[in-house]
């Protein structure tokens, strides 16, 4: 590849996507945004379960659209012999297979990892599940809220003394999807030297545990379980949301110098000069008293006034925005993080852009619309027919 080559890094990689709903489709969406060709294999009739998820617009699921742009679709019944032949021909030319069935399902269809490895030794097999392929829960299914609950994430989310709160997006699925995408890219790199593929076993619960920041380390050292703190940080203060006269903002004074700058900017130099709040350790130990002092001051003016003062002073801060406000945010627009979908049925619909910005890749300013069920069947079958003819194989009807 020359320095003038602007193609995306996974151009030429073919991914067969057996994923449903979110975890595996999100994995393959990430791979597609990096240039991979993703062929989504769906069950005939209804397709991916998420095609039925609302909201719908002009007959299309916006949920399905959000994680299935830039893909092709073919409907295959993997219990039907003719469709199995087509599926296996797809695997003949593929680099990666991704699925998020419970572990026994692929084996029951005749596509267990051991069988796949024997026939397609270069294939990278990405298996996403709730609990992975080992351990006492390996055969059980899981949804996002299940792994958020079991991992302890829900014990850390929300305010003290209130009912448990699920993180507002499906972190269990999305984090697992990201880890799977990373594992697949790593396996592609390793295959360049070994010539063989591998099984990638990613469990949603494992990924939530890996995302717990310092909670595991803290508990296993102190034997004190971290608790829900609302918007507060367990180790830094002030680092939370505060109510101004008109709306909420967040302030993150991550060290003593920033705290002093915060106090000066809001006219409360007495706080940074007090021994009670002079160090971060003191502030954390007196967090309730500190919150009362800062809230009393911040509540006297509108959020925009405080944001202007604190930003000028170099103190990290931000208003708490709605999705509507975020979409219109100049920073988000400048980074092309909300891009239109090329779909006549969804003329105003946008989806998230690619957050991985690479100097060697021409950025895309739109994404191909999510496919209709079986939309690409004719083109895919024609391609397979041409490949068979070139290889001298008998033509299948």
C-alpha positions, 0 to 999 in steps of 0.5 A: 500500500502506497502513501496515497492509498486512502482505502479503509483498513479492512477493505477486502475482508469479508464478514458473514454476519449471523448476528441478531438484535445488537451485540453481534450486529454492532460488532459487524457495524464497527467492522463495516465502518472500517471497510469490511464487506458484511453479508448479513445472513437472516432467517427467511420471513422475519429476518433479524428480530430487531426488524420488528423493534420500534420506532418504525418510519415508512415501514423500517425499524430505526433500531435495526437501521442504527446498527445495520448500515453498510451491510448486505442481506440474504435470507437463508434457512440453515436447516434447509439443504439448498440454503446450507450449500449457499451458506457454505459457499459464502464461508468458502470466500469469507474471512470472518463469521460472527454469531451471537446464538447461545453456544449449543445452537451452532453445534445443532446446525452442524457448524460448531467451531470444531467442524468449521475449523476443520473445513475452513481453517483460515476462518476467524469465528467470532462467538458472542454470548451472555456467559461464554463457552465455559463456566456454570452459566455457559448454556444460559441466555442473557440480555443486556439488563441481566449482565448489567445486574450480575456484573455489579454495574447496576449497583454503581448506577443511580443515586444512594438509597434509590432503586437500581438503575440500568445504564441508559444504553445497552452497555452489555451488548455494546461493550461486548461488540467492541471487544469482539471487533477488537478481537477480530482485528487482532485475529486478522493480524495474527492470521497474516503470520500463522495462516490460520483462523481461531475461535474468539469467545466473548461473553457479555458478562466478562466484558462488563466486569472488564469495564468496571474501572477501579471497582474490582481493584478497590474492593479486593484490596479494601473489602469495601464494596463501591456503591452508587454515587449519583453523578459523583466520582468515588475518588475525585471531588468536585466531579459531579452534576450541579443545579444552576438557576435554570438547568444542570451542569457538570463540573470536573475539577480533577486536581487541586489547581483546578479546584482553586481555579473553580473557586476563583471563577465563581467568587468562592476563594474561601473554599479553596483556602479552607483546610477542609477543602484544600486537598482532594482527599479532604474534599472527598471526605467532606463531599456533602458539605462541599456540594452544599457550598457549591450548589448554593453559589451555582444556583444563583446564576444561569448555566450559560453564565457559569459555563462561560466563566469556568471555561475561561478559567480552564475548568472542565465543565459542560451542560447536560444536553439532550440528544437533540442538543447533542446532534446539533452541537458544532463539535459533533458536526465538525467531527462528522459524528452524525451522518445521513443514511442513503435510504430514500425511505428515510430521507431525514435519518442520520446514524452515528459516524465512525469515531475512529479517525485515521489520517490514511483513510478518506472519511465518509460523510454518509452511510449506505442504508440498512438492507431490506430483508434478502435485498442482495440475494440475486447479486450474491447468488450471481457472484457465487455462480461466477466464482463456481464457473471460474473454479470449474465447479458444477453449477448448482441451481 
